[in-house]
Amino acid sequence: MPKMSDSTTWTVQIIPAATGICGWIDSKGGATALTVSDIFVLVEAYLEHAPISFTPTITEIFGCVEYYLGHIENGNTNTGCEY
């Protein structure tokens, strides 16, 4: 196994945890950037199977589905966010 040099430098980027659904959506690139995989992560978090920084409500998940479908106003109504 190769030995690491004693002069190896590591760069670490610290990303603050998203607080609440709006912060989480922002961390994904905004309402129009949500993917099906992102929706699945929310469902898993709702079921307490995925470790994200908050537990979404079912209404917030439905709001994210609305964003994914392009229905921004409906998404805002369900999430309480402003996009």
Phi, psi and omega in degrees: 000132182292144179273137177284142178293147177290347182260014179295132178246132179250139175250128181242130176254121179264121180251121181295146179293139176292137177252112179079175186295320182294318176296321179295316178298316178301320181293341178269357179107007179102173186300323183278354181261357182295143179243170176300321178300322177297319178297318178298322177298318178298317179297316178298320178294321178300321179277003180064036178249353180232133182274091169247173191283001179204166175253114181288155173272164178296326178294321177295322177297315178300323177298320178292325174297318177299317176301313180303321180281355179091009181263077189297314181298318178295321177298317178299319180299318184280330183264335186084005179271169178237105177234000000 
